[in-house]
Amino acid sequence: MIPLIGGLYRDHGVVTSIHGRRLINRSAIELLKAHRFSRQAGDVELELADTMRVLEALREIQPGPASIDIARIVSRYADARATGDSRELVDFVRAEIAPVAGGASPEASGTDVVLYGFGRIGRLLARILIAHSGGGQGLRLRAIVVRKGSDNDLMKRASLLRRDSVHGPFAGTIEVDEENDTILANGTLIQVIYSNDPATIDYTEYGIDGAIVVDNTGRWRDEAGLSQHLQSKGVSRVLLTAPGKGAIKNIVHGINTDDITDADRILSAASCTTNAITPVLKAVNDAYGVVRGHVETVHSFTNDQNLIDNFHKGDRRGRSAALNMVITETGAAKAVSKALPELEGRLTGSAIRVPTPDVSLAILNLQLERPASKAEINRYLRQVSLTSPLRQQIDYIESPEVVSTDFVGSNRAGIVDGLATIADGTDAVLYVWYDNEYGYSCQVVRVIEAMAGSHPTVFPARRPVVLESLEREVAPVG
């Protein structure tokens, strides 16, 4: 199975998954766990033999680039057979993925990506882009831009990419060429460019052109500052990994991705918290209506806080992040309206920074237009996480033992903790976990793909979840 999954990805750009759990670069044990997860969709574990049959059918069809959910294909095929459909599996799959069936991967050079800044988010973006490099038809990480910090700067940058205290070791090999200022990571050659000025770099000198520059520094958040990148040769567009100011569009992938136009030269991927809560708020608003609400974020400390008490221009952030819970402000609640205008003026928000290095928790205290029970709203959100257009953004879990570290490495924007849900008539409280580093970085990569036009088409087509279609209770699964 593993060679088939890898071959489909390398040769055809096909990303296979099981209810949103990617199968690429997974071990045998991880594939088994992905199959067990499928019980959440219908209390039936996906059979390995069924997955193998679909993979073999895809190999025969040789489709073009696409994201294909094996579990959904198997489920739909079973439903079709139950209603008298006599087609063979390969013919059924060909019909399900008709727009890309028989289309070999086009010859293309892909889109160049430059990471401006190489901190927490920058290094995770690098890891994801390297893992997604495939055959080179999509996003290509070409360079990182940093300010030189020491004589052995390159070795230190490579070491930070290789080892991470939160996310573990880099999955693969890393080689450093100090003479040419390059890092070779799993075959991806990354040029390290030292610069203090985003407007004066000639990227074409390194064979980079039409690049999307991802600014991870947070130093500039308005159009005037970020437009400096566009003055450098070889740059076509800029994406900010922080909330943008002024008229800059804040994009939460899956919510307002369609707002991206070819004319947009500068975009923002909003914040980690905005990405975590907006999809859940949209789902709830679509089904029940949100009259108003308050978002309280219990957020891991970040690099802009002090490790020990010292001067800080921000209120309370000068106190030790490692020793204190720190009340601070968050613009995430207001920022939701930039991606979801229908909630304009309905949300307030605040945050508490806590002494953990990663994974945060958003508590959504909502007043609904229509009443909902805990079982009903949980059943709805669970199905949204499995089959709706928001399944890349929303995950769902029911377990009495999960804690924050269990969500390190989650690729979803937010994970609804079903056992913590409180619902009484029109009052509801939802708890949403999120890896504020990795989960957010996955959302950023999805926005880059949307900007580049390389985000693969998803098959089978995802359909909105409606309350009337949820006729039965689904047994809780941890």
C-alpha angles and dihedrals in degrees: 000000000000095000090049092051092048094045094051089052098045098040102034108017091243114156110201123199144165110230090331096317105125116229098198116113092003126143123236091260092050090052090052090051091050089054092050090051088062088077087080090068097056112344090261122108114231109247117237089223091058091051090049092052092052091048090051090049090052090050089054093046094046096204128196123252112316145137108242125189106211095194093054091048091052092047094049092047091052090050091048093051090048090058094050102271105153099187120129115249095253091054091047092050091047089055093046092054096032097141091062101024113129092004112131117211110280120241104255138146095223127222122302116233126198122193110213101200127016107218130120096312095034094057093046090049088052091052092050095045091049091050090049096047093107113158094342098258094115130041118347119198103217107162149000123212121210141153112256109253103179144351090269093043096131094053091049092050091050091048092053089051091048098049130034125179092213106031100033131228125341110264100239142006132321126195126185126211105192093180092060098028094238137137119208109203118178090330095313110122110213121192113215110213121192114211141141095197123063092197100059106054119114102208091177088072086071095045092260118137138160088016129173107226113210109204108208097166099086087213094120122036104161132074094254093056099039094046087070087080090059090061091066117091115254098029122119105166142007131219122193119209094211135056110296123227130225118001096345110127113242106213123202105187112239093022110060102358089125089065089073111103133182088250093061107103097169125039138165128222089209119224134309092251094047089051091049099050105031097071092048091046091050092050092049093044092051092053105032109008122241115239094180140323150179125231118207114188122202096197132185113242118266138209094267091070126082120253089213131018110291141132115301126170090223123080113263093349090103090070118092111285091199094056107034147056103231124202110217142156128270129192093198096103093053091041090060089074091061089065097028108033094180089073094054110143095001100099137065126186147189136172142218117204111214134192098264123106099222145005120056137200129226118200112203113200104190139179108210131206092221124038121250136184123225091249093049098048091044092050090050095048091046091055091045088056092053109038112009130095086259096059092108089057105037128055127178134207138177114194131129091214107050120119134176098279090059088072099052106125097020110152094205123096091232141358120215112221100215098190090057094053116119119195128169116163108302094349117091135170119195127189115211121187120200138177095233090199110036100025090050092047089055089054090050091053090051089054091049089052090050091051090049094044090236102113103123121242111255120235134228092035111254117238130205115258115237124195093232090062094058098084101153139048115249117218113249115257123193 
